[in-house]
Amino acid sequence: MRISLRVIEEPEALLAVEELQRQVWGGSETEVVPKHMLVAAIHNGGLAVGAYNEDSGEDPHLVGFVFGFPGLYATPDGPRLKHCSHMLGVHPAYRDQGIGFLLKRAQWQLVRNQGLDRITWTFDPLLSRNAYLNISRLGAVCNTYLRAVYGVMRDGINTGLPSDRLQVDWWVNSQRVNLRLSRRARLSLDLAHYLAAGAQVINATQVGEDGLPRPGSEIDAGDLQYLRADGPSAILLLEIPADFPGLKTARPELALHWCYHIRQAFEELFSLGYLVTDFIHLPGLQTRSFYVLTHGESTL
């Protein structure tokens, strides 16, 4: 399959972005960002990049897109410009083929040419596919947890769950990001590497009789006192379900329990100065997924 990337600016081409939103997220029509809003953002510094399948005949069709716009963030010296990446979508039939990575790398190049050094976006902390792309492959970091940031959502993916999100920071000029986006493959660190380095799994899952994972333990006050008394551990591992969408379909009440468990864990760990710096996804018969957190002082 041949994929080409194009900057999208024409209103007619943005109609395909509208339609692809429906195919990616489904649900209520009111959740679709309409063409006129896309046009307005793009005319004022926003960016949209499309991925097209060139093997689909004379008229290549859109199979993925990324869209964002300029925003402000606070610094001690006053507001500063950043790029807010609002949507990244890939058609379900084209996932797991590296298209999301290609779109983000194109976005990185365009934003860097605008003279901005920071891109932020949010994602569901329980979606391992998104976490692996954002943290491990792209090199974003995170120490911000947002509760119910979008309120009640009516699309086909998020219905019934709080819209809690991690907000990531992508420092486009950093050595970390440049190495992740280079054409030389980065050495991937797996669970064995981190355990050998003394990492602690703070909530190892337990598999129930239904075959679905449950949080192994909550991060309670005793755990936090232990971390504070002993000094910050260099590396912590926070486990999430490897297939959260499947778990949600099978057991909605268990999915909600996982949401509250992860909310409490991230809020406590971020308050202690921890930072998400990597993500591990172990394939195979016993697939497992872990966030890697390092203490801010250790990371610096």
N, C-alpha and C positions, 0 to 999 in steps of 0.2 A: 504494500500500500504506500503510495506517494502522498505525503502531506505537505502542503504549502501554507505559509503564514502570510497574512496580509493585514495592514492597518485598515480598519473599517471607518469610513467617514460619511458615506452617502446614505441618505434616508432609506432608499430602496434596499440597500444591503443590510441595514439595521433591522428591517422587517424579519430577516432570517434569524437574527439574534433574539427577537421576541419569541418566535416559534420554538427555537431551541431551548429557551427557558422552560416552556411548557413540557417539552420532552424530558428535560433533566429533572425538574422538581415536581411537575404535576400539580394537582390540587387546584386551589382557588385562582381564578383569573386575576383577582385583585393583587396577587403577589408578583405578577409579571411587571418588570420595569418597562414602560412603554417606549416606543420609538422616539416620541417627541422629547422625553426626558434624556434619553441617550444622546440625541442630537444636541440638546442644550449643553450637556456636560462636555461633550467633545469639542464644541465651539468655544469652550472656556477653559481649555487646558486638559480636559479629560482624554483618555485613551481607550480605544477598543481594538483588540487584535483578534482575528479569526483564523481558525485552522480549517483548511479545506481538503477534502479527499479528491486528489487529482485523477484517481482511477474511476471516477463515477461518470465519465462521459465528457461531452463538450462543455457542460455547465457544472463545474465542480461544486459540490454542496458542502455547506457549513457543518462541521462535526464537533467543533469546540470553539470557545471564545473566552477572553478575559477582558474585564472592563473595570476602570477606576477613574478617579478624578482628584484634583488637588484638594488638600485640606490643611488645617492648622493644628499645631500642637504647642503646648506651653513649655517654655524654657526659662531659666533664671533671667535671661536677657530679653524676654518678651516672646510673642508668638513667632513660630517658624513654620515654613511651608514643608509639607510632606505630600506623598501620593497615597490616597486611600483606595486600596484595591477592593472593590465591592463584590464582584462576582467572577468566579471561574467555573465554567461548566463544560463537560464533555458528554456527548451523546452516549447513552448506556451501551450501545453496540461497539463503541470505540474506546472503552476504558481499558486501563492497564496496558497501554501501548506507548506510554511516554508522551502523550499529547499535552497533558497538563504541564509537564516540565518544560516542553518547548514553548508553550504560551507564556509561562512565567519568565523564562529567560528572555523572550522578546520584550516583555513588559519591563524587565530590569534594564535592558539596553535603552529603551525609549525614555524611561524616567531618568536614567543617568544623563542622557543627552539634554534633558530639561534642566539639569543642574541641581536636582534634588538628591538627597542622600539617605532618605528613609521612606520605606513603604510599609504600611500597616494593613492588616486585614484580620478578620475574625473567622473562626471555624469551630465546629462542634468538637469538643475535646474527646468524645467517645467514638469518633470515626477514625479508625486506624489508618485507612487508606490516605485520608487527608493529612493526618499527623505525620505519616512517613514522608509524604511529599514535602510538606511545609518545613519540617524541622530537620529531617535527615538529609534529604536530597537538595533542598534549596538553602539550608543554613540559617533559617530564621530562628530567633530566640523568643522567649516569652516569660514574663513575670506579671501578667495582668489577666485576671479572671473577671468576667462581666456576667452578672446575674440577669437573666431574662431580658437581655439587651434589646431584643426585637418585640417584646411583648408576646401575645398569643399569635402563633404563626398558623397559616391556613393552607400551606402547601402539602403535598402528599408525603413528604419525608418527615416533617417536624411536628405534625399534628399529634397532640396528646402529651408532649414533653415541654418542659420549660426551655426557652431559647437562651440557655446559658452558653457562653462562648469564651474561648481563649482569644486574646488579641496578641498577634505576633508582631515583632519588629524585624524588618528585613533591612539591614544596613548595607546599602548597595555598594559602597566603596570599601567595605571591610575585607580583610584578607580571608576571613572565614567564608564569606559569600563568594568571593572570586574563586577560591579553590573549589567550592562545591559546583560552580558553574563551568569550570574549565573542562576541556575535552579529555583530560587525563582523569581516569576514574579514581575517586577517593577510596581509600581503604575503609571498608565497612567494619564497624565494631559490633560484634554480636553479644549475646547475653553472657557467654563464657568469658569474653574479654573483661566485661564490667565486673562480673563476680570475682574474677582473679585479681582485680584491682581493689577489692574490698567493698564493692557496692552493696547496699542493703536493700532488699525487696521489702517494702513497708506494708504491702497489702496483698500478698500472694493469694491468688484466687483459689477457691474450692469448687470443684465440679459436682453439681447435684445429680440425683438419680435420673433427671431428665437430660443430662449431658450438657447443661448450660452452666456457665461460670457464675459464681457469686463472690462478692468482695470477701477476702479472707479475714480482714480485720479493719476496724475503723481507726483513724488516727485520733486517739483520745488525748485528754490532758496529760495522762501519765507518759505517753510517748513524747509529747512536746517537751515536758519537763526533762525527760531523758536526753533529748537532743540539745536542749539549752544547757543542761548541767555538764554534759560531756564535750561541749563545743560542737559546732556544726560538722556533721559528717561530710566528707568530700563529695560522695556520690550517693544518691538515692534513686531507687527504681519504683515507679508507680505503675501498677498493672491495670490495664483496661481490657474489656472483651475484644477478642480479635475480630469478631463479626457481630458488631452491635446491631446493624439493621436486621440480621437474622434473629437475634435474641429478642429484639423489640416485636417482631412479628409473632414469635412463639409465645413470649411471656411479657406483655406490656407492663405488668406491675413490677416485674424484675428489672426491666429497662429503666423505670422511674426510680427504683431503688439505687441503681448504678449512677443515675444522674446526681442524686443527692450525695451519694458517697464521694464521687469525684469532686463535686462542688466543695464539700467540706475539706477534702484533702488538699486541693490546690490553694484554697484561701488560707489555710493554716500554713502550708509550706511557703507560699509567697510572702506571708507576713514575717516569716523567719529569715527571709533574704535568699531563698532558693530561686533558681532560674532554670527553665527548661532549655536544655542544650542539645539533646539528641533524642531519637526515637528508634526502638528496636521492634522489628516485626519478624517473628520466627515462622517460616512456612513449614508445611509438613502435616502429619497426622494430628499432632498436638500443637496447633498454631497458638502462639501467645504474643502479646503486644505489651510493650513497656515504654513509658516516658522516662527519660534520664534527666535528673535534676542535679545541678551542682550548686554549691553555695556561692553567692555573689563574690565574696572575698576570695574564695579559692579560684573562681573563674578569672577574675581580674589578675 
